[in-house]
Amino acid sequence: MAFVRYKVVKGKKYYQWVSNYRENGKHKQKVLYHLGPNTPTPEAKISEEKKQLAHYRRKATRLGQKAEQLLEEIFEEWRFNDRIPGGYVDDFVVEVDTQAMIELLESYRSFFRHHKDHPLPLWWCEEFDEYSRELKALHDLYMAQDFNIWEEECQMEIDLYKKVEGYWRVRDSQFEAEDKAFEHEENLDMLRDLQKRYT
C-alpha cells in the first residue's frame, strides 16, 4: 500500500510518496518518490511534470529555430567573403575560438592604427600561429586597401565573430532546455510506473 506523508523542514511541508513493507518481522516504510513542497499528491506531481516537459520542449524548439536562423545569417556573410575557402564555413563555426579572435582583431586594428605603413611583424605570426591562416588573409587584405576601408572590414569581422558567439549562446541554451525536457520526461515515466505498481 502506498500513501503520502510529509515532513516539516524549517517550517515548510515536504511531501513524500511512501509504501509500507515488512522486513524481519518489522514494519518499515520506503520512499517511492519525493514529491516536494508544492505537489502534495502523485497526481499533482504528474500534472506538474507534464507542464514542465511541455514548457522545455517548446523552449528547446524555439531556441533551435533561432540558432538555425543565426547560422544562416553567418553562412550568408561568409559566402560573400572571398578569404574563406569553400567548405571551411562549417568548421569555422564549430572550431573557432571567437573570444580569442575578437581580441586578436582588436589588437591587430590598434597596431595598424599606429603603424599604417608597416608590414605585419614576424612575432605576430609566431605568437598566434594557430590563427596564421586568418592572419595572413587579414594582412593581405588590409595592406592592399585604404586604411579606412580595411578598418571597416576589421570591424565587420569582429561583428561576425560576436554573432558566432551569440549563436553558441543560443545553442547552449537550447541544449540546456533539451536536458531539462529529458529530465522531466524521465521523472514522468518513473511516476507513471510507480502509479501502475502501487495504485
N, CA and C atoms as an extended XYZ file, in Angstrom:
597
Properties=species:S:1:pos:R:3:atomname:S:1:resname:S:1:resid:I:1 pbc="F F F"
N         0.845       -1.201        0.000 N   MET     1
C         0.000        0.000        0.000 CA  MET     1
C         0.876        1.244        0.000 C   MET     1
N         0.519        2.209       -0.832 N   ALA     2
C         1.281        3.456       -0.912 CA  ALA     2
C         0.410        4.623       -0.480 C   ALA     2
N         1.038        5.596        0.135 N   PHE     3
C         0.315        6.787        0.589 CA  PHE     3
C         1.307        7.950        0.672 C   PHE     3
N         0.768        9.135        0.961 N   VAL     4
C         1.589       10.342        1.043 CA  VAL     4
C         1.760       10.759        2.498 C   VAL     4
N         2.987       11.092        2.838 N   ARG     5
C         3.264       11.665        4.162 CA  ARG     5
C         4.046       12.961        3.935 C   ARG     5
N         4.243       13.688        5.003 N   TYR     6
C         5.055       14.900        4.854 CA  TYR     6
C         5.980       15.058        6.048 C   TYR     6
N         7.062       15.762        5.798 N   LYS     7
C         7.989       16.142        6.848 CA  LYS     7
C         8.105       17.654        6.849 C   LYS     7
N         8.260       18.222        8.024 N   VAL     8
C         8.386       19.676        8.145 CA  VAL     8
C         9.864       20.030        8.291 C   VAL     8
N        10.334       20.854        7.375 N   VAL     9
C        11.723       21.319        7.402 CA  VAL     9
C        11.719       22.840        7.424 C   VAL     9
N        12.220       23.397        8.511 N   LYS    10
C        12.246       24.851        8.691 CA  LYS    10
C        10.860       25.449        8.485 C   LYS    10
N         9.878       24.773        9.034 N   GLY    11
C         8.504       25.277        8.999 CA  GLY    11
C         7.764       25.031        7.702 C   GLY    11
N         8.380       24.305        6.763 N   LYS    12
C         7.751       24.062        5.466 CA  LYS    12
C         7.519       22.574        5.266 C   LYS    12
N         6.343       22.215        4.722 N   LYS    13
C         5.995       20.815        4.498 CA  LYS    13
C         6.611       20.303        3.188 C   LYS    13
N         7.243       19.139        3.263 N   TYR    14
C         7.782       18.460        2.085 CA  TYR    14
C         7.127       17.086        2.001 C   TYR    14
N         6.455       16.849        0.875 N   TYR    15
C         5.651       15.630        0.730 CA  TYR    15
C         6.471       14.491        0.129 C   TYR    15
N         6.161       13.276        0.597 N   GLN    16
C         6.813       12.071        0.097 CA  GLN    16
C         5.752       11.001       -0.180 C   GLN    16
N         5.943       10.313       -1.252 N   TRP    17
C         5.078        9.181       -1.592 CA  TRP    17
C         5.791        7.932       -1.074 C   TRP    17
N         5.160        7.230       -0.149 N   VAL    18
C         5.834        6.120        0.531 CA  VAL    18
C         4.998        4.845        0.461 C   VAL    18
N         5.665        3.724        0.726 N   SER    19
C         4.999        2.420        0.735 CA  SER    19
C         5.406        1.657        1.998 C   SER    19
N         4.453        0.948        2.577 N   ASN    20
C         4.732        0.110        3.740 CA  ASN    20
C         5.254       -1.257        3.299 C   ASN    20
N         6.169       -1.806        4.088 N   TYR    21
C         6.610       -3.184        3.861 CA  TYR    21
C         7.164       -3.741        5.172 C   TYR    21
N         7.319       -5.043        5.219 N   ARG    22
C         7.844       -5.682        6.428 CA  ARG    22
C         9.190       -6.329        6.120 C   ARG    22
N        10.098       -6.202        7.075 N   GLU    23
C        11.420       -6.786        6.928 CA  GLU    23
C        11.834       -7.387        8.267 C   GLU    23
N        12.102       -8.692        8.260 N   ASN    24
C        12.452       -9.394        9.500 CA  ASN    24
C        11.404       -9.181       10.587 C   ASN    24
N        10.149       -9.179       10.147 N   GLY    25
C         9.050       -9.037       11.092 CA  GLY    25
C         8.804       -7.618       11.561 C   GLY    25
N         9.569       -6.669       11.033 N   LYS    26
C         9.405       -5.274       11.457 CA  LYS    26
C         8.705       -4.457       10.378 C   LYS    26
N         7.865       -3.550       10.807 N   HIS    27
C         7.149       -2.659        9.892 CA  HIS    27
C         8.074       -1.510        9.473 C   HIS    27
N         8.203       -1.331        8.157 N   LYS    28
C         9.063       -0.257        7.641 CA  LYS    28
C         8.363        0.485        6.515 C   LYS    28
N         8.941        1.641        6.165 N   GLN    29
C         8.421        2.442        5.053 CA  GLN    29
C         9.541        2.747        4.064 C   GLN    29
N         9.188        2.704        2.796 N   LYS    30
C        10.140        3.016        1.730 CA  LYS    30
C         9.623        4.225        0.958 C   LYS    30
N        10.490        5.216        0.774 N   VAL    31
C        10.108        6.399       -0.012 CA  VAL    31
C        10.138        6.024       -1.492 C   VAL    31
N         8.969        6.122       -2.124 N   LEU    32
C         8.881        5.839       -3.552 CA  LEU    32
C         9.298        7.046       -4.384 C   LEU    32
N         8.902        8.243       -3.899 N   TYR    33
C         9.187        9.458       -4.668 CA  TYR    33
C         9.068       10.679       -3.754 C   TYR    33
N        10.033       11.573       -3.886 N   HIS    34
C         9.966       12.842       -3.162 CA  HIS    34
C         9.127       13.816       -3.995 C   HIS    34
N         7.950       14.131       -3.489 N   LEU    35
C         7.016       14.975       -4.246 CA  LEU    35
C         7.330       16.460       -4.136 C   LEU    35
N         8.087       16.854       -3.108 N   GLY    36
C         8.442       18.261       -2.950 CA  GLY    36
C         7.409       19.045       -2.161 C   GLY    36
N         7.601       20.358       -2.049 N   PRO    37
C         6.729       21.183       -1.209 CA  PRO    37
C         5.449       21.659       -1.896 C   PRO    37
N         5.395       21.584       -3.217 N   ASN    38
C         4.282       22.212       -3.944 CA  ASN    38
C         3.296       21.225       -4.560 C   ASN    38
N         3.623       19.942       -4.529 N   THR    39
C         2.737       18.939       -5.128 CA  THR    39
C         2.464       17.847       -4.092 C   THR    39
N         1.355       17.964       -3.345 N   PRO    40
C         1.092       17.061       -2.214 CA  PRO    40
C         0.574       15.676       -2.593 C   PRO    40
N         0.345       15.417       -3.888 N   THR    41
C        -0.136       14.093       -4.310 CA  THR    41
C         0.618       13.649       -5.560 C   THR    41
N         0.676       12.338       -5.808 N   PRO    42
C         1.314       11.856       -7.033 CA  PRO    42
C         0.657       12.429       -8.289 C   PRO    42
N        -0.670       12.562       -8.245 N   GLU    43
C        -1.392       13.105       -9.408 CA  GLU    43
C        -0.969       14.548       -9.684 C   GLU    43
N        -0.812       15.318       -8.607 N   ALA    44
C        -0.385       16.716       -8.765 CA  ALA    44
C         1.037       16.784       -9.310 C   ALA    44
N         1.897       15.873       -8.850 N   LYS    45
C         3.281       15.840       -9.335 CA  LYS    45
C         3.330       15.458      -10.804 C   LYS    45
N         2.521       14.485      -11.199 N   ILE    46
C         2.472       14.079      -12.603 CA  ILE    46
C         2.005       15.237      -13.474 C   ILE    46
N         0.996       15.943      -13.030 N   SER    47
C         0.491       17.102      -13.772 CA  SER    47
C         1.572       18.169      -13.916 C   SER    47
N         2.310       18.407      -12.832 N   GLU    48
C         3.383       19.407      -12.868 CA  GLU    48
C         4.511       18.980      -13.801 C   GLU    48
N         4.876       17.710      -13.782 N   GLU    49
C         5.931       17.216      -14.664 CA  GLU    49
C         5.521       17.325      -16.130 C   GLU    49
N         4.249       17.080      -16.422 N   LYS    50
C         3.755       17.236      -17.800 CA  LYS    50
C         3.905       18.681      -18.268 C   LYS    50
N         3.541       19.617      -17.388 N   LYS    51
C         3.649       21.040      -17.730 CA  LYS    51
C         5.105       21.429      -17.995 C   LYS    51
N         6.003       20.962      -17.113 N   GLN    52
C         7.417       21.301      -17.262 CA  GLN    52
C         8.007       20.672      -18.523 C   GLN    52
N         7.616       19.443      -18.812 N   LEU    53
C         8.090       18.777      -20.018 CA  LEU    53
C         7.666       19.548      -21.265 C   LEU    53
N         6.396       19.940      -21.321 N   ALA    54
C         5.893       20.698      -22.471 CA  ALA    54
C         6.599       22.047      -22.586 C   ALA    54
N         6.823       22.692      -21.444 N   HIS    55
C         7.490       24.009      -21.436 CA  HIS    55
C         8.896       23.917      -22.016 C   HIS    55
N         9.698       22.956      -21.554 N   TYR    56
C        11.082       22.871      -22.007 CA  TYR    56
C        11.191       22.349      -23.431 C   TYR    56
N        10.220       21.537      -23.854 N   ARG    57
C        10.225       21.121      -25.258 CA  ARG    57
C         9.962       22.317      -26.170 C   ARG    57
N         8.987       23.149      -25.793 N   ARG    58
C         8.707       24.354      -26.587 CA  ARG    58
C         9.912       25.286      -26.607 C   ARG    58
N        10.528       25.441      -25.441 N   LYS    59
C        11.691       26.324      -25.339 CA  LYS    59
C        12.839       25.817      -26.211 C   LYS    59
N        13.103       24.521      -26.166 N   ALA    60
C        14.182       23.943      -26.968 CA  ALA    60
C        13.903       24.123      -28.461 C   ALA    60
N        12.665       23.927      -28.865 N   THR    61
C        12.295       24.107      -30.277 CA  THR    61
C        12.488       25.551      -30.707 C   THR    61
N        12.017       26.471      -29.877 N   ARG    62
C        12.140       27.907      -30.195 CA  ARG    62
C        13.600       28.325      -30.313 C   ARG    62
N        14.436       27.880      -29.383 N   LEU    63
C        15.854       28.234      -29.406 CA  LEU    63
C        16.566       27.576      -30.583 C   LEU    63
N        16.169       26.348      -30.919 N   GLY    64
C        16.752       25.676      -32.063 CA  GLY    64
C        16.465       26.425      -33.360 C   GLY    64
N        15.252       26.926      -33.501 N   GLN    65
C        14.892       27.703      -34.689 CA  GLN    65
C        15.670       29.009      -34.753 C   GLN    65
N        15.842       29.636      -33.586 N   LYS    66
C        16.604       30.887      -33.539 CA  LYS    66
C        18.068       30.639      -33.903 C   LYS    66
N        18.631       29.542      -33.403 N   ALA    67
C        20.025       29.210      -33.706 CA  ALA    67
C        20.209       28.948      -35.199 C   ALA    67
N        19.267       28.239      -35.812 N   GLU    68
C        19.359       27.963      -37.247 CA  GLU    68
C        19.301       29.250      -38.057 C   GLU    68
N        18.468       30.190      -37.609 N   GLN    69
C        18.377       31.482      -38.299 CA  GLN    69
C        19.699       32.238      -38.208 C   GLN    69
N        20.304       32.240      -37.009 N   LEU    70
C        21.604       32.899      -36.831 CA  LEU    70
C        22.668       32.227      -37.694 C   LEU    70
N        22.613       30.910      -37.772 N   LEU    71
C        23.598       30.174      -38.560 CA  LEU    71
C        23.478       30.521      -40.041 C   LEU    71
N        22.263       30.647      -40.524 N   GLU    72
C        22.049       31.032      -41.921 CA  GLU    72
C        22.625       32.415      -42.186 C   GLU    72
N        22.442       33.342      -41.236 N   GLU    73
C        22.989       34.690      -41.392 CA  GLU    73
C        24.509       34.666      -41.429 C   GLU    73
N        25.106       33.847      -40.559 N   ILE    74
C        26.563       33.727      -40.533 CA  ILE    74
C        27.073       33.159      -41.850 C   ILE    74
N        26.444       32.082      -42.322 N   PHE    75
C        26.859       31.465      -43.583 CA  PHE    75
C        26.716       32.442      -44.744 C   PHE    75
N        25.638       33.207      -44.724 N   GLU    76
C        25.401       34.165      -45.799 CA  GLU    76
C        26.504       35.201      -45.848 C   GLU    76
N        26.941       35.673      -44.708 N   GLU    77
C        28.028       36.656      -44.670 CA  GLU    77
C        29.336       36.047      -45.169 C   GLU    77
N        29.609       34.798      -44.784 N   TRP    78
C        30.865       34.180      -45.201 CA  TRP    78
C        30.868       33.844      -46.686 C   TRP    78
N        29.686       33.589      -47.269 N   ARG    79
C        29.631       33.268      -48.699 CA  ARG    79
C        30.172       34.412      -49.553 C   ARG    79
N        30.006       35.635      -49.069 N   PHE    80
C        30.452       36.799      -49.833 CA  PHE    80
C        31.852       37.243      -49.420 C   PHE    80
N        32.536       36.396      -48.662 N   ASN    81
C        33.882       36.722      -48.225 CA  ASN    81
C        34.850       35.797      -48.952 C   ASN    81
N        35.603       36.346      -49.897 N   ASP    82
C        36.487       35.530      -50.726 CA  ASP    82
C        37.663       34.945      -49.952 C   ASP    82
N        37.915       35.434      -48.761 N   ARG    83
C        39.051       34.947      -47.979 CA  ARG    83
C        38.809       33.548      -47.418 C   ARG    83
N        37.550       33.153      -47.300 N   ILE    84
C        37.242       31.870      -46.679 CA  ILE    84
C        37.059       30.804      -47.754 C   ILE    84
N        37.903       29.770      -47.778 N   PRO    85
C        37.790       28.718      -48.795 CA  PRO    85
C        36.462       27.977      -48.679 C   PRO    85
N        35.997       27.434      -49.795 N   GLY    86
C        34.776       26.647      -49.762 CA  GLY    86
C        34.912       25.447      -48.841 C   GLY    86
N        33.857       25.141      -48.119 N   GLY    87
C        33.875       24.022      -47.197 CA  GLY    87
C        34.438       24.343      -45.831 C   GLY    87
N        34.965       25.565      -45.661 N   TYR    88
C        35.564       25.939      -44.380 CA  TYR    88
C        34.540       26.512      -43.413 C   TYR    88
N        33.388       26.917      -43.922 N   VAL    89
C        32.400       27.603      -43.091 CA  VAL    89
C        31.938       26.742      -41.917 C   VAL    89
N        31.576       25.482      -42.196 N   ASP    90
C        31.094       24.600      -41.128 CA  ASP    90
C        32.139       24.434      -40.036 C   ASP    90
N        33.400       24.185      -40.443 N   ASP    91
C        34.473       24.017      -39.467 CA  ASP    91
C        34.691       25.301      -38.680 C   ASP    91
N        34.579       26.413      -39.352 N   PHE    92
C        34.791       27.706      -38.693 CA  PHE    92
C        33.817       27.891      -37.537 C   PHE    92
N        32.544       27.651      -37.773 N   VAL    93
C        31.527       27.872      -36.743 CA  VAL    93
C        31.734       26.934      -35.564 C   VAL    93
N        32.189       25.720      -35.836 N   VAL    94
C        32.364       24.732      -34.773 CA  VAL    94
C        33.648       24.968      -33.987 C   VAL    94
N        34.739       25.287      -34.693 N   GLU    95
C        36.053       25.228      -34.076 CA  GLU    95
C        36.626       26.574      -33.616 C   GLU    95
N        36.187       27.674      -34.189 N   VAL    96
C        36.861       28.942      -33.922 CA  VAL    96
C        36.684       29.386      -32.472 C   VAL    96
N        37.767       29.884      -31.898 N   ASP    97
C        37.732       30.481      -30.558 CA  ASP    97
C        37.359       31.946      -30.745 C   ASP    97
N        36.071       32.235      -30.679 N   THR    98
C        35.589       33.567      -31.042 CA  THR    98
C        36.184       34.659      -30.175 C   THR    98
N        36.257       34.446      -28.867 N   GLN    99
C        36.762       35.492      -27.990 CA  GLN    99
C        38.225       35.797      -28.289 C   GLN    99
N        39.009       34.756      -28.541 N   ALA   100
C        40.419       34.960      -28.877 CA  ALA   100
C        40.555       35.739      -30.182 C   ALA   100
N        39.706       35.401      -31.164 N   MET   101
C        39.787       36.092      -32.453 CA  MET   101
C        39.336       37.540      -32.344 C   MET   101
N        38.329       37.811      -31.524 N   ILE   102
C        37.892       39.198      -31.321 CA  ILE   102
C        39.026       40.008      -30.707 C   ILE   102
N        39.652       39.463      -29.663 N   GLU   103
C        40.769       40.160      -29.018 CA  GLU   103
C        41.924       40.349      -29.999 C   GLU   103
N        42.179       39.330      -30.804 N   LEU   104
C        43.252       39.392      -31.780 CA  LEU   104
C        42.986       40.487      -32.814 C   LEU   104
N        41.773       40.516      -33.340 N   LEU   105
C        41.437       41.511      -34.358 CA  LEU   105
C        41.484       42.926      -33.803 C   LEU   105
N        40.998       43.096      -32.572 N   GLU   106
C        41.028       44.425      -31.966 CA  GLU   106
C        42.470       44.875      -31.747 C   GLU   106
N        43.343       43.943      -31.329 N   SER   107
C        44.756       44.279      -31.157 CA  SER   107
C        45.395       44.598      -32.507 C   SER   107
N        45.027       43.799      -33.503 N   TYR   108
C        45.555       43.996      -34.854 CA  TYR   108
C        45.152       45.362      -35.398 C   TYR   108
N        43.903       45.716      -35.213 N   ARG   109
C        43.419       47.016      -35.686 CA  ARG   109
C        44.147       48.155      -34.976 C   ARG   109
N        44.331       47.983      -33.668 N   SER   110
C        45.031       49.002      -32.892 CA  SER   110
C        46.466       49.162      -33.382 C   SER   110
N        47.138       48.050      -33.687 N   PHE   111
C        48.512       48.105      -34.181 CA  PHE   111
C        48.581       48.890      -35.485 C   PHE   111
N        47.675       48.594      -36.402 N   PHE   112
C        47.727       49.256      -37.696 CA  PHE   112
C        47.324       50.725      -37.633 C   PHE   112
N        46.542       51.078      -36.638 N   ARG   113
C        46.215       52.493      -36.476 CA  ARG   113
C        47.472       53.305      -36.200 C   ARG   113
N        48.432       52.674      -35.513 N   HIS   114
C        49.664       53.370      -35.149 CA  HIS   114
C        50.821       53.060      -36.096 C   HIS   114
N        50.661       52.029      -36.945 N   HIS   115
C        51.724       51.641      -37.866 CA  HIS   115
C        51.113       51.349      -39.236 C   HIS   115
N        50.479       52.363      -39.828 N   LYS   116
C        49.729       52.142      -41.062 CA  LYS   116
C        50.600       51.659      -42.218 C   LYS   116
N        51.856       52.048      -42.234 N   ASP   117
C        52.703       51.742      -43.381 CA  ASP   117
C        53.647       50.583      -43.138 C   ASP   117
N        53.488       49.886      -42.016 N   HIS   118
C        54.378       48.788      -41.668 CA  HIS   118
C        53.786       47.445      -42.091 C   HIS   118
N        54.638       46.530      -42.546 N   PRO   119
C        54.153       45.167      -42.827 CA  PRO   119
C        53.870       44.428      -41.522 C   PRO   119
N        53.220       43.304      -41.626 N   LEU   120
C        52.899       42.507      -40.451 CA  LEU   120
C        54.186       41.991      -39.806 C   LEU   120
N        54.438       42.273      -38.527 N   PRO   121
C        55.683       41.828      -37.878 CA  PRO   121
C        55.726       40.310      -37.724 C   PRO   121
N        56.917       39.752      -37.801 N   LEU   122
C        57.073       38.301      -37.719 CA  LEU   122
C        56.619       37.751      -36.381 C   LEU   122
N        56.866       38.521      -35.301 N   TRP   123
C        56.493       37.999      -33.990 CA  TRP   123
C        54.994       37.784      -33.882 C   TRP   123
N        54.223       38.543      -34.664 N   TRP   124
C        52.772       38.407      -34.596 CA  TRP   124
C        52.341       37.017      -35.073 C   TRP   124
N        52.871       36.603      -36.211 N   CYS   125
C        52.522       35.289      -36.753 CA  CYS   125
C        53.008       34.165      -35.849 C   CYS   125
N        54.181       34.360      -35.233 N   GLU   126
C        54.720       33.326      -34.362 CA  GLU   126
C        53.888       33.182      -33.097 C   GLU   126
N        53.456       34.338      -32.539 N   GLU   127
C        52.701       34.300      -31.295 CA  GLU   127
C        51.319       33.701      -31.484 C   GLU   127
N        50.714       33.947      -32.632 N   PHE   128
C        49.363       33.472      -32.900 CA  PHE   128
C        49.376       32.463      -34.053 C   PHE   128
N        50.252       31.489      -33.937 N   ASP   129
C        50.480       30.555      -35.034 CA  ASP   129
C        49.218       29.803      -35.430 C   ASP   129
N        48.372       29.428      -34.445 N   GLU   130
C        47.185       28.639      -34.764 CA  GLU   130
C        46.176       29.431      -35.587 C   GLU   130
N        46.318       30.745      -35.610 N   TYR   131
C        45.414       31.572      -36.410 CA  TYR   131
C        46.115       32.124      -37.657 C   TYR   131
N        47.205       31.473      -38.084 N   SER   132
C        48.022       32.014      -39.165 CA  SER   132
C        47.240       32.176      -40.470 C   SER   132
N        46.322       31.261      -40.739 N   ARG   133
C        45.556       31.374      -41.981 CA  ARG   133
C        44.717       32.646      -41.982 C   ARG   133
N        44.017       32.896      -40.841 N   GLU   134
C        43.205       34.103      -40.746 CA  GLU   134
C        44.065       35.360      -40.784 C   GLU   134
N        45.193       35.316      -40.091 N   LEU   135
C        46.059       36.492      -40.024 CA  LEU   135
C        46.657       36.846      -41.376 C   LEU   135
N        47.122       35.834      -42.102 N   LYS   136
C        47.717       36.103      -43.409 CA  LYS   136
C        46.691       36.721      -44.348 C   LYS   136
N        45.463       36.174      -44.309 N   ALA   137
C        44.410       36.708      -45.173 CA  ALA   137
C        44.078       38.144      -44.775 C   ALA   137
N        44.001       38.393      -43.450 N   LEU   138
C        43.726       39.758      -42.989 CA  LEU   138
C        44.829       40.712      -43.421 C   LEU   138
N        46.072       40.262      -43.268 N   HIS   139
C        47.204       41.113      -43.627 CA  HIS   139
C        47.173       41.460      -45.112 C   HIS   139
N        46.949       40.446      -45.957 N   ASP   140
C        46.894       40.678      -47.403 CA  ASP   140
C        45.773       41.650      -47.755 C   ASP   140
N        44.651       41.491      -47.070 N   LEU   141
C        43.506       42.363      -47.338 CA  LEU   141
C        43.791       43.792      -46.899 C   LEU   141
N        44.287       43.943      -45.686 N   TYR   142
C        44.470       45.279      -45.132 CA  TYR   142
C        45.579       46.062      -45.835 C   TYR   142
N        46.674       45.378      -46.150 N   MET   143
C        47.789       46.077      -46.780 CA  MET   143
C        47.468       46.494      -48.208 C   MET   143
N        46.470       45.851      -48.804 N   ALA   144
C        46.132       46.150      -50.196 CA  ALA   144
C        45.074       47.243      -50.321 C   ALA   144
N        44.511       47.680      -49.214 N   GLN   145
C        43.406       48.627      -49.295 CA  GLN   145
C        43.701       49.901      -48.514 C   GLN   145
N        42.863       50.872      -48.744 N   ASP   146
C        42.922       52.121      -47.986 CA  ASP   146
C        42.684       51.829      -46.502 C   ASP   146
N        43.336       52.600      -45.629 N   PHE   147
C        43.234       52.367      -44.186 CA  PHE   147
C        41.787       52.334      -43.707 C   PHE   147
N        40.983       53.290      -44.101 N   ASN   148
C        39.594       53.347      -43.635 CA  ASN   148
C        38.791       52.145      -44.109 C   ASN   148
N        39.103       51.664      -45.307 N   ILE   149
C        38.371       50.517      -45.839 CA  ILE   149
C        38.688       49.271      -45.029 C   ILE   149
N        39.990       49.007      -44.792 N   TRP   150
C        40.295       47.768      -44.073 CA  TRP   150
C        39.941       47.848      -42.597 C   TRP   150
N        39.896       49.057      -42.044 N   GLU   151
C        39.435       49.173      -40.662 CA  GLU   151
C        37.949       48.819      -40.571 C   GLU   151
N        37.200       49.242      -41.585 N   GLU   152
C        35.778       48.873      -41.641 CA  GLU   152
C        35.620       47.364      -41.799 C   GLU   152
N        36.492       46.761      -42.639 N   GLU   153
C        36.463       45.309      -42.809 CA  GLU   153
C        36.770       44.602      -41.488 C   GLU   153
N        37.720       45.162      -40.750 N   CYS   154
C        38.085       44.573      -39.467 CA  CYS   154
C        36.903       44.593      -38.507 C   CYS   154
N        36.175       45.711      -38.469 N   GLN   155
C        35.010       45.817      -37.598 CA  GLN   155
C        33.920       44.835      -38.024 C   GLN   155
N        33.764       44.667      -39.327 N   MET   156
C        32.784       43.696      -39.824 CA  MET   156
C        33.150       42.288      -39.357 C   MET   156
N        34.462       41.995      -39.382 N   GLU   157
C        34.920       40.684      -38.949 CA  GLU   157
C        34.668       40.484      -37.452 C   GLU   157
N        34.951       41.501      -36.670 N   ILE   158
C        34.698       41.440      -35.225 CA  ILE   158
C        33.211       41.205      -34.967 C   ILE   158
N        32.375       41.938      -35.686 N   ASP   159
C        30.925       41.780      -35.518 CA  ASP   159
C        30.483       40.356      -35.856 C   ASP   159
N        31.142       39.774      -36.870 N   LEU   160
C        30.782       38.415      -37.259 CA  LEU   160
C        31.173       37.414      -36.182 C   LEU   160
N        32.354       37.589      -35.602 N   TYR   161
C        32.751       36.696      -34.511 CA  TYR   161
C        31.798       36.835      -33.330 C   TYR   161
N        31.345       38.052      -33.074 N   LYS   162
C        30.380       38.269      -31.994 CA  LYS   162
C        29.053       37.574      -32.311 C   LYS   162
N        28.717       37.552      -33.585 N   LYS   163
C        27.492       36.859      -33.992 CA  LYS   163
C        27.642       35.347      -33.785 C   LYS   163
N        28.828       34.827      -34.038 N   VAL   164
C        29.078       33.405      -33.791 CA  VAL   164
C        28.981       33.121      -32.295 C   VAL   164
N        29.519       34.027      -31.470 N   GLU   165
C        29.378       33.878      -30.020 CA  GLU   165
C        27.907       33.841      -29.625 C   GLU   165
N        27.125       34.744      -30.217 N   GLY   166
C        25.690       34.765      -29.939 CA  GLY   166
C        25.014       33.477      -30.352 C   GLY   166
N        25.452       32.931      -31.503 N   TYR   167
C        24.903       31.656      -31.976 CA  TYR   167
C        25.131       30.557      -30.938 C   TYR   167
N        26.357       30.483      -30.388 N   TRP   168
C        26.653       29.415      -29.434 CA  TRP   168
C        25.964       29.636      -28.096 C   TRP   168
N        25.717       30.890      -27.727 N   ARG   169
C        24.940       31.142      -26.506 CA  ARG   169
C        23.526       30.590      -26.664 C   ARG   169
N        22.940       30.805      -27.840 N   VAL   170
C        21.593       30.291      -28.100 CA  VAL   170
C        21.613       28.761      -28.134 C   VAL   170
N        22.624       28.187      -28.804 N   ARG   171
C        22.731       26.730      -28.863 CA  ARG   171
C        22.872       26.133      -27.463 C   ARG   171
N        23.715       26.754      -26.633 N   ASP   172
C        23.903       26.248      -25.270 CA  ASP   172
C        22.592       26.283      -24.493 C   ASP   172
N        21.830       27.356      -24.676 N   SER   173
C        20.529       27.456      -24.005 CA  SER   173
C        19.584       26.377      -24.525 C   SER   173
N        19.657       26.110      -25.828 N   GLN   174
C        18.831       25.045      -26.413 CA  GLN   174
C        19.191       23.693      -25.805 C   GLN   174
N        20.492       23.418      -25.690 N   PHE   175
C        20.932       22.129      -25.129 CA  PHE   175
C        20.498       22.004      -23.674 C   PHE   175
N        20.567       23.096      -22.923 N   GLU   176
C        20.118       23.077      -21.528 CA  GLU   176
C        18.624       22.767      -21.446 C   GLU   176
N        17.838       23.384      -22.340 N   ALA   177
C        16.391       23.131      -22.356 CA  ALA   177
C        16.099       21.683      -22.728 C   ALA   177
N        16.864       21.130      -23.679 N   GLU   178
C        16.679       19.728      -24.058 CA  GLU   178
C        17.017       18.794      -22.890 C   GLU   178
N        18.079       19.125      -22.153 N   ASP   179
C        18.439       18.319      -20.979 CA  ASP   179
C        17.328       18.374      -19.928 C   ASP   179
N        16.768       19.562      -19.726 N   LYS   180
C        15.679       19.713      -18.756 CA  LYS   180
C        14.453       18.917      -19.196 C   LYS   180
N        14.140       18.982      -20.487 N   ALA   181
C        12.998       18.226      -21.002 CA  ALA   181
C        13.208       16.727      -20.778 C   ALA   181
N        14.424       16.256      -21.038 N   PHE   182
C        14.739       14.833      -20.838 CA  PHE   182
C        14.587       14.454      -19.361 C   PHE   182
N        15.031       15.353      -18.473 N   GLU   183
C        14.927       15.101      -17.033 CA  GLU   183
C        13.470       14.974      -16.602 C   GLU   183
N        12.606       15.883      -17.075 N   HIS   184
C        11.189       15.830      -16.709 CA  HIS   184
C        10.496       14.634      -17.347 C   HIS   184
N        10.950       14.236      -18.539 N   GLU   185
C        10.377       13.053      -19.189 CA  GLU   185
C        10.695       11.801      -18.371 C   GLU   185
N        11.925       11.721      -17.866 N   GLU   186
C        12.303       10.582      -17.026 CA  GLU   186
C        11.506       10.564      -15.724 C   GLU   186
N        11.329       11.744      -15.111 N   ASN   187
C        10.533       11.831      -13.884 CA  ASN   187
C         9.104       11.361      -14.127 C   ASN   187
N         8.554       11.780      -15.252 N   LEU   188
C         7.178       11.427      -15.590 CA  LEU   188
C         7.035        9.924      -15.804 C   LEU   188
N         8.000        9.335      -16.506 N   ASP   189
C         7.973        7.882      -16.728 CA  ASP   189
C         8.043        7.128      -15.399 C   ASP   189
N         8.900        7.607      -14.500 N   MET   190
C         9.042        6.954      -13.202 CA  MET   190
C         7.754        7.055      -12.387 C   MET   190
N         7.148        8.221      -12.386 N   LEU   191
C         5.908        8.418      -11.640 CA  LEU   191
C         4.783        7.537      -12.183 C   LEU   191
N         4.690        7.462      -13.483 N   ARG   192
C         3.642        6.635      -14.101 CA  ARG   192
C         3.853        5.162      -13.784 C   ARG   192
N         5.116        4.733      -13.795 N   ASP   193
C         5.420        3.343      -13.466 CA  ASP   193
C         5.054        3.035      -11.998 C   ASP   193
N         5.400        3.961      -11.100 N   LEU   194
C         5.069        3.778       -9.693 CA  LEU   194
C         3.558        3.769       -9.480 C   LEU   194
N         2.888        4.631      -10.235 N   GLN   195
C         1.433        4.705      -10.120 CA  GLN   195
C         0.772        3.380      -10.533 C   GLN   195
N         1.298        2.750      -11.563 N   LYS   196
C         0.773        1.458      -12.014 CA  LYS   196
C         1.000        0.378      -10.969 C   LYS   196
N         2.170        0.425      -10.340 N   ARG   197
C         2.529       -0.647       -9.404 CA  ARG   197
C         1.919       -0.496       -8.014 C   ARG   197
N         1.651        0.744       -7.604 N   TYR   198
C         1.241        0.952       -6.227 CA  TYR   198
C        -0.186        1.518       -6.051 C   TYR   198
N        -0.935        1.640       -7.160 N   THR   199
C        -2.304        2.094       -7.026 CA  THR   199
C        -3.249        1.145       -7.770 C   THR   199
